Amino acid sequence: MLRQSLLFLSERNDFKNVLFKLPFAREMSGRFVAGDTSEEALEVARQLNDQGFRVTLDLLGESVSDRAEARRASEEYAESLAEIDAHAAETTISLKLTQLGLDIDTDFCFENLLEIVRGAEELGNFVRIDMEDSEHTQTTLDVFHRVFEQHRNVGIVIQSYLRRSEDDIARLVEIGAPVRLCKGAYAEPASVAFQDKAEVDASFVHLMKMLLDGGAPAAIATHDERMIDATLEHVARNGIPEEAFEFQMLHGVRREYQKQLVHNGLAMRIYLPYGSQWYSYFMRRMAERPANLLFVMRAAFGD
C-alpha cells in the first residue's frame, strides 16, 4: 500500500510543488542525489572512484515536451562527457529518452541520442539508456536498436517485472547488446507486469541467467542480497569470468554492503544522479525500499 501511494505521488506535480518549498527538501534528497550540477556530481564520482567504485552519471529529468529543453539536455550530456574525460574519471553516463524528446518525435530523439553516443565513442566512453514506464518500452527499444546498429558503446536497461522481458532479453543477447537488468520501479498494471514480489524475483534470476549464459555484457542492478547470491552461485557453477559482469547499485542505498562487495573483489558501479529535477526519482526510491523513507525522515528532523 505504501509503495503504491509513493508511486502515485511521484507523478503528482501538485505534491512536488509543495515538497520543493519545504526547507529540508533538498537535504532529504541529498542522500540519493549527488548535487545540482555536473561539477558537484563529478566530485562525488571521484570520491567513489577512490574507494574502488565505478560510476555512471545521470542527469535527472524526463517527460520533456519542449524541443529546446530536450536539446539543452543533450548538450549538457555532451558537456558532462567532456568533463569526465578531462578529469579521467571512471564514469559513464545514463539517460532517459523522454528527456531527449521521445514524446515529441522519435526521429528527433534518435538524432539527439546518436549525437551523444558518437561524442562518447570519440572519448572512449559509454552511454546507458534507462528504461521508463511500460508505455515507452517498445519505442525505447526501437531507438536503442537503431543506434546500436551503428555504435556499440551504448546499452539498454531491462526490467524483470515486465512480462515481455524474456523475449526482449533473448533478442538483445542474440545481438550481443550490453544490458542492465533491474526489477523495475514504476506502477504497472497486472496485464503487463508481475505484481507478486516472488514472481518478480524469479523473473530476475531467470533473466540474469539468460544474460550471463548468452555472453552479453551484463550489469546486474539490485540491492537484494538474494539476487546477488544467486548471480554469484550461477557464475561459479558455470565458470563465467568475473569480467563478464558487474553489479550496480544506487547512490545512497546500502552503502556498507556496496563497500563489502568491492572489498570482496567484485566490480561495482554506482548509479549517481544529479540535477534539480530530483522529485520523481526521489519518490521512486522511497517506493522501492520503505527503509529509505526512514533514512530521509531522520535526516529531515535531525535524528
Residue pairs with C-beta under 8 A, 6 or more apart in sequence:
2 287
2 290
2 293
3 287
3 288
3 290
4 187
4 287
6 283
6 284
6 286
6 287
6 293
7 185
7 186
7 187
7 283
7 284
7 287
8 187
9 15
9 283
10 279
10 280
10 283
10 284
10 287
11 280
16 279
16 280
19 25
19 279
20 279
24 299
24 300
24 301
27 299
27 300
28 282
28 296
28 299
28 300
29 278
29 279
29 282
29 296
30 299
31 252
31 292
31 295
31 296
31 299
32 250
32 251
32 252
32 253
32 273
32 278
32 281
32 282
32 285
32 292
33 60
33 251
33 273
33 274
33 275
33 278
33 281
33 282
34 40
34 41
34 44
34 45
34 251
34 272
34 273
34 274
35 41
35 43
35 44
35 274
36 274
36 275
36 276
37 274
38 57
38 59
38 76
38 79
38 80
38 83
38 274
39 83
40 274
41 57
41 272
41 273
41 274
42 57
42 80
42 83
42 84
42 87
42 89
42 91
44 251
44 272
45 55
45 57
45 84
45 89
45 91
45 272
46 87
46 89
48 55
48 270
48 272
49 55
49 89
49 90
49 91
51 259
51 262
52 262
52 268
53 258
53 262
53 268
53 269
53 270
54 90
54 91
54 92
54 246
54 267
54 268
54 269
54 270
55 89
55 90
55 91
55 92
55 269
55 270
55 272
56 91
56 92
56 93
56 94
56 128
56 248
56 269
56 270
56 271
56 272
57 80
57 84
57 91
57 92
57 93
57 94
57 272
57 273
57 274
58 93
58 94
58 95
58 130
58 271
58 272
58 273
58 274
59 73
59 76
59 77
59 80
59 93
59 95
59 99
59 273
59 274
59 275
60 273
60 274
60 275
60 276
60 277
60 278
60 281
61 73
61 96
61 99
61 275
61 277
62 96
62 98
62 99
62 132
62 277
62 280
63 98
63 99
63 103
64 70
64 73
64 98
64 99
64 100
64 101
64 103
64 104
65 103
65 104
66 104
67 101
67 104
67 108
70 99
70 100
70 101
70 104
70 108
70 109
70 112
71 112
73 95
73 99
73 100
73 112
74 100
74 112
74 115
74 116
77 93
77 95
77 116
78 115
78 116
78 119
80 93
81 93
81 116
81 119
81 120
81 123
81 125
82 123
84 91
84 93
84 123
84 125
85 123
85 124
85 125
91 272
92 120
92 125
92 126
92 127
92 128
92 269
93 116
93 120
93 125
93 126
93 127
93 128
94 127
94 128
94 129
94 130
94 271
95 113
95 116
95 127
95 128
95 129
95 130
96 129
96 130
96 132
97 109
97 113
97 129
97 130
97 132
97 136
97 139
97 140
97 143
98 132
98 136
100 109
100 112
100 113
100 116
101 108
101 109
101 112
102 109
102 136
102 139
102 140
102 143
106 139
106 142
106 143
109 143
110 143
110 146
110 147
113 127
113 129
113 143
113 147
113 154
114 147
114 150
114 151
116 127
117 127
117 147
117 151
117 153
117 154
118 151
120 126
120 127
120 153
120 154
121 151
121 153
125 153
126 153
126 154
126 155
126 178
127 153
127 154
127 155
128 154
128 155
128 156
128 157
128 178
128 180
128 219
129 140
129 143
129 144
129 154
129 155
129 156
129 157
130 157
131 137
131 140
131 156
131 157
131 158
131 159
131 182
131 184
132 140
132 186
133 186
133 188
134 162
134 186
134 188
134 192
134 193
137 162
137 164
137 168
140 156
141 156
141 168
144 154
144 156
144 177
145 175
147 154
148 154
148 175
148 177
154 178
155 177
155 178
155 179
155 180
155 217
155 219
156 172
156 177
156 178
156 179
156 180
157 179
157 180
157 181
157 182
157 221
158 165
158 168
158 169
158 172
158 179
158 180
158 181
158 182
158 207
159 165
159 182
159 183
159 184
160 181
160 182
160 183
160 184
160 200
160 201
160 203
160 204
160 207
161 183
161 184
161 188
161 193
161 194
161 200
161 203
162 168
162 184
162 188
162 192
162 193
162 194
163 192
163 193
163 194
164 192
165 203
165 207
166 203
166 206
166 207
166 210
169 179
169 181
169 207
169 210
169 211
170 210
172 179
172 216
173 179
173 210
173 211
173 214
173 215
173 216
174 214
176 215
176 216
176 217
177 216
178 216
178 217
178 218
178 219
179 211
179 216
179 217
179 218
179 219
180 219
180 221
180 248
181 204
181 207
181 208
181 211
181 218
181 219
181 220
181 221
181 222
182 221
182 222
183 200
183 201
183 204
183 222
183 224
184 193
184 200
185 284
185 287
185 288
186 284
194 200
194 203
201 224
201 226
201 227
204 222
204 227
205 227
205 230
208 218
208 220
208 227
208 230
208 231
208 234
209 234
211 218
211 245
212 218
212 231
212 234
212 235
212 238
212 240
212 244
212 245
213 238
215 244
217 244
217 245
218 244
218 245
218 246
219 245
219 246
219 247
219 248
219 269
220 227
220 228
220 231
220 245
220 246
220 247
220 248
221 247
221 248
221 249
221 271
222 228
222 247
222 249
223 249
223 250
223 253
223 254
223 257
223 289
225 257
228 247
228 261
231 245
231 247
234 240
235 242
235 245
242 265
242 266
242 267
243 267
245 267
246 266
246 267
246 268
246 269
247 261
247 266
247 267
247 268
247 269
248 268
248 269
248 270
248 271
249 257
249 258
249 268
249 269
249 270
249 271
250 270
250 271
250 285
251 270
251 271
251 272
251 273
252 285
253 285
253 289
253 292
258 268
258 270
261 268
262 268
273 281
285 292
286 292
286 293
286 296
297 303
